[in-house]
Amino acid sequence: MRPAPRVLQPPAAAVVTISVALCHARVRRKQEWQVSVERPPVPGWYPDPAKSGTRYWDGHYWVASRPERQPYAARAHHRGWGLTLLIFGVFSVLTSPTHPFNPESGETFVERLGIAFLSLVLGLVSAAAGLYLLRGRGPTEKAVQELSAQAAYRRAVAAPRQDANPAAPPTPVEPVRPPMSDAARVAQINALANPDTAQALQNLNHLRYTRVITEDEFRAAKARLLGD
C-alpha cells in the first residue's frame, strides 16, 4: 500500500509562502537598486555591488575604485625625520664653539678648531634639512574639503543633464478637407454597407494602431476604400 502524499499543514504552508514572497521582494529591491545606481545624477562615490566596495562616477563613466588624485592635496611629509635633524643640527651648532677650548680632549688646537668647524657645518646642514622636511604641510583639511566641493560642482555642471521639463512636441495639424458632396457621401455609405469593405477598413485600423503603417498611409488607403 503506497503511503499518502504529505500535505503541509496551514501554518507550515503560510510560512513557506511568506518566505518565498520575502525572497522575491528582496531580489526585486536589489534589481531596482542596481538600476537606480547604474547612471547616478551627479558625480561622486557610490557602492559597487560587484566588488563590495565603492566606485566613482565622474558624470560620464565609472572610473577606478580608488579616490582620484587631487593636484592640490597636501604631500606626505616626514615629520619625525625633520624634528630629529632639526634638534641634532641645533645641538651641533650650539656645542661647536666649545671644542677649541677643551684642552683635555688630547687633540691639538688646530685639530680642535677643525672639529668645531665640521660640527658647525654639519649642524647647519642638519638644521636646514630638518626645516626643509618640516616646511609647509599643504592646505588645511577645511581648504581641501572646499576645493573638493568646488571640483565636484564643476564636474556636475559640465556633465550633460536631461531637461526636467522638455519642450512639448508640436501638435500635428490636421489637413483641411474640402466638404463632401451628397453623391460622395452616398457612395461612402454604400461602401461601408459592404461587408468586405468594412472588414478591410477594420484591418486597416488595426495596422494603424499597431504602427505598421503611418497616418498618411492610413488616410490614403482609407480614401481608396471609400472612394474619396
C-alpha positions as CSV (number, residue, x, y, z in Angstrom):
1,M,0.0,0.0,0.0
2,R,1.5,3.3,-1.1
3,P,1.8,6.0,1.6
4,A,-0.4,9.0,1.2
5,P,1.4,12.1,0.0
6,R,2.5,14.5,2.7
7,V,0.4,17.6,2.8
8,L,1.7,20.8,4.5
9,Q,-0.4,22.0,7.4
10,P,-1.8,25.5,7.0
11,P,0.8,27.1,9.4
12,A,3.7,25.5,7.5
13,A,2.3,26.4,4.1
14,A,1.8,30.0,5.3
15,V,5.5,30.1,6.5
16,V,6.7,28.8,3.1
17,T,4.6,31.3,1.2
18,I,5.8,34.2,3.3
19,S,9.4,33.1,2.9
20,V,9.1,32.8,-0.9
21,A,7.4,36.3,-1.1
22,L,10.2,37.9,1.0
23,C,12.9,36.3,-1.2
24,H,11.2,37.7,-4.3
25,A,10.8,41.1,-2.7
26,R,14.5,41.2,-1.7
27,V,15.6,40.2,-5.2
28,R,13.3,42.8,-6.8
29,R,14.6,45.6,-4.4
30,K,18.2,44.6,-5.3
31,Q,17.4,44.8,-9.0
32,E,15.7,48.2,-8.6
33,W,18.6,49.5,-6.6
34,Q,21.1,48.3,-9.2
35,V,19.2,50.1,-11.9
36,S,18.9,53.3,-9.8
37,V,22.7,53.4,-9.4
38,E,23.6,52.5,-13.0
39,R,23.7,56.2,-14.0
40,P,23.7,58.4,-11.0
41,P,22.6,62.0,-11.5
42,V,25.7,63.7,-10.1
43,P,29.4,62.7,-9.8
44,G,30.5,61.1,-6.6
45,W,31.3,57.8,-4.8
46,Y,28.7,55.1,-5.0
47,P,28.6,51.4,-3.8
48,D,30.0,48.8,-6.1
49,P,27.8,45.7,-5.9
50,A,30.2,43.7,-8.0
51,K,33.2,44.2,-5.7
52,S,31.5,45.0,-2.4
53,G,33.3,48.4,-2.3
54,T,32.9,51.8,-3.8
55,R,33.4,53.2,-7.3
56,Y,33.5,56.8,-8.6
57,W,31.0,58.2,-11.2
58,D,32.6,61.2,-13.0
59,G,29.4,62.2,-14.7
60,H,30.1,60.1,-17.9
61,Y,31.8,56.9,-16.9
62,W,32.6,54.7,-13.9
63,V,36.3,55.1,-13.1
64,A,38.8,53.4,-10.7
65,S,37.7,52.0,-7.4
66,R,40.1,54.3,-5.5
67,P,40.0,58.1,-5.0
68,E,41.2,60.2,-7.8
69,R,44.4,62.1,-7.2
70,Q,43.9,65.8,-6.4
71,P,46.7,68.2,-7.5
72,Y,46.1,70.4,-4.5
73,A,46.3,67.6,-1.9
74,A,49.0,68.0,0.7
75,R,52.1,66.0,0.1
76,A,53.3,63.4,2.6
77,H,56.0,64.9,4.9
78,H,58.5,63.2,7.1
79,R,57.7,64.9,10.4
80,G,59.8,62.5,12.6
81,W,62.9,62.8,10.5
82,G,62.5,66.6,10.3
83,L,62.3,67.0,14.0
84,T,65.3,64.7,14.6
85,L,67.6,66.5,12.1
86,L,66.5,69.9,13.4
87,I,67.3,69.0,17.0
88,F,70.6,67.4,16.1
89,G,71.6,70.4,14.0
90,V,70.7,73.0,16.7
91,F,72.7,70.9,19.3
92,S,75.7,70.7,17.0
93,V,75.7,74.4,16.3
94,L,75.4,75.3,20.0
95,T,78.2,72.9,21.1
96,S,80.7,73.6,18.2
97,P,82.2,76.7,19.9
98,T,83.2,74.6,23.0
99,H,85.6,72.3,21.1
100,P,88.6,74.7,20.7
101,F,88.5,75.5,24.4
102,N,88.7,71.9,25.6
103,P,92.4,71.0,26.0
104,E,91.5,67.9,28.0
105,S,90.4,66.1,24.8
106,G,94.0,65.4,23.8
107,E,93.9,67.0,20.4
108,T,95.9,70.0,19.3
109,F,94.4,73.4,19.0
110,V,94.2,73.1,15.2
111,E,92.5,69.7,15.4
112,R,90.0,71.1,17.9
113,L,89.4,74.1,15.6
114,G,88.8,71.7,12.7
115,I,86.4,69.6,14.7
116,A,84.5,72.8,15.8
117,F,84.2,73.9,12.1
118,L,83.0,70.5,11.0
119,S,80.5,70.4,13.8
120,L,79.2,73.8,12.9
121,V,78.9,72.9,9.2
122,L,77.2,69.6,10.0
123,G,74.8,71.3,12.4
124,L,73.8,73.9,9.9
125,V,73.2,71.3,7.2
126,S,71.2,69.1,9.5
127,A,69.1,72.1,10.7
128,A,68.4,73.2,7.1
129,A,67.4,69.6,6.2
130,G,65.1,69.4,9.2
131,L,63.4,72.7,8.3
132,Y,63.0,71.5,4.7
133,L,61.2,68.4,5.8
134,L,59.0,70.4,8.2
135,R,58.2,73.0,5.5
136,G,54.6,73.9,4.6
137,R,52.2,70.9,5.0
138,G,49.9,72.0,2.2
139,P,46.3,73.3,2.6
140,T,44.3,72.6,5.7
141,E,41.6,69.9,5.9
142,K,38.9,72.6,5.5
143,A,40.6,74.1,2.5
144,V,40.9,70.6,0.9
145,Q,37.2,69.9,1.5
146,E,36.3,73.3,-0.1
147,L,38.4,72.6,-3.1
148,S,36.9,69.1,-3.5
149,A,33.4,70.5,-3.3
150,Q,34.3,73.1,-6.0
151,A,35.8,70.4,-8.2
152,A,32.7,68.2,-7.8
153,Y,30.4,71.1,-8.6
154,R,32.4,71.9,-11.8
155,R,32.1,68.3,-12.9
156,A,28.4,68.2,-12.1
157,V,27.9,71.4,-14.2
158,A,29.9,70.0,-17.1
159,A,28.1,66.7,-17.1
160,P,25.1,66.5,-19.6
161,R,21.8,66.6,-17.9
162,Q,18.3,65.8,-19.1
163,D,15.9,68.6,-19.2
164,A,13.3,68.2,-16.4
165,N,10.7,69.9,-18.5
166,P,11.3,69.1,-22.1
167,A,9.5,71.1,-24.7
168,A,6.2,69.5,-25.7
169,P,6.2,68.0,-29.2
170,P,4.4,70.1,-31.8
171,T,0.8,69.2,-32.2
172,P,0.2,67.8,-35.7
173,V,-2.1,69.9,-37.8
174,E,-4.9,68.0,-39.4
175,P,-5.2,68.9,-43.1
176,V,-8.3,70.8,-44.0
177,R,-10.5,68.6,-46.2
178,P,-13.0,70.1,-48.6
179,P,-16.7,69.5,-47.9
180,M,-18.1,66.3,-49.3
181,S,-20.8,66.3,-51.9
182,D,-24.1,64.4,-51.4
183,A,-23.1,61.9,-54.1
184,A,-19.7,61.2,-52.4
185,R,-21.5,60.8,-49.0
186,V,-23.9,58.3,-50.5
187,A,-21.0,56.4,-52.1
188,Q,-19.2,56.1,-48.7
189,I,-22.4,54.9,-47.0
190,N,-22.8,52.2,-49.7
191,A,-19.1,51.2,-49.3
192,L,-19.4,50.8,-45.6
193,A,-22.5,48.7,-46.0
194,N,-20.4,46.2,-48.0
195,P,-19.0,43.5,-45.6
196,D,-15.8,43.2,-47.5
197,T,-15.2,46.9,-47.3
198,A,-16.0,47.0,-43.6
199,Q,-13.6,44.1,-42.9
200,A,-10.8,45.8,-45.0
201,L,-11.4,49.1,-43.0
202,Q,-11.1,47.2,-39.7
203,N,-7.9,45.6,-40.8
204,L,-6.6,49.0,-41.9
205,N,-7.4,50.5,-38.4
206,H,-5.5,47.6,-36.8
207,L,-2.5,48.3,-38.9
208,R,-2.6,51.9,-37.9
209,Y,-2.9,51.2,-34.1
210,T,-0.1,48.7,-34.2
211,R,2.1,51.3,-36.0
212,V,2.7,49.1,-39.0
213,I,1.6,51.9,-41.3
214,T,1.8,55.7,-40.9
215,E,-1.0,58.1,-40.5
216,D,-0.6,59.3,-44.1
217,E,-0.6,55.8,-45.5
218,F,-3.8,55.1,-43.5
219,R,-5.6,58.1,-44.9
220,A,-4.6,57.3,-48.4
221,A,-5.7,53.6,-48.1
222,K,-9.0,54.7,-46.4
223,A,-9.7,57.2,-49.2
224,R,-9.2,54.4,-51.8
225,L,-11.5,52.1,-50.0
226,L,-14.3,54.7,-49.5
227,G,-13.8,56.2,-53.0
228,D,-12.8,59.7,-51.8
